[in-house]
Amino acid sequence: GKVASTKINSMETDIDSLRSAHNDCADKVEELYEDLEKAKEKYEAAQDTLRQLRISERGAAIKVGELEAEIVHLTSERDKLSNAALSLAESSTTPEGSSDLEKANEDLKSQVQELDDLRRALIEQVEKYEEELTDADALLKTKEDELD
C-alpha cells in the first residue's frame, strides 16, 4: 500500500499543478480579451477623430473656395473702379468726383487684402488638418497592425 499511496500523492500533486497552470492560462486569456477590447475602443475613437478631421477639412476647403471666388469678384470690381477713375481723371472732371472714386478704390483694395489674408490663414488651417489626418491615419494603421 505504501507505493500506491505515494503514487496517488504524486498524481494529486500533478493534478494540482495542472489546475494552477490552467487557471493562470484562463487569467491570461481574460487579460488579452480586455486588452483587445481597449484596443478596439481606442481604434474606434481614432476612427471618429479621423472622420471629424475630414469633415473639418472639407469645410475649410469649401470656405477657401468661397473666399477665392469673393477675391476674384472684388478684384474685378476694383479694376472696374480703377478704370472708371482713370477715364474720369483723363477727362479732368471735378476733383471731388475722382477723390470719391479713389477712396472707393482704396476701400476695395483693403477688402481684397483682408480676404486674401483670410484665405491664406484658411489654407494654413487646411494644411494643418491634412497633417493631422496623415498622423491619425498612421496611428490607425499602427493600431490595425497591433490588432491583427
Secondary structure, 3 states (H helix, E strand, C coil): CHHHHHHHHHHHHHHHHHHHHHHHHHHHHHHHHHHHHHHHHHHHHHHHHHHHHHHHHHHHHHHHHHHHHHHHHHHHHHHHHHHHHHHHHHCCCCHHHHHHHHHHHHHHHHHHHHHHHHHHHHHHHHHHHHHHHHHHHHHHHHHHHHHC
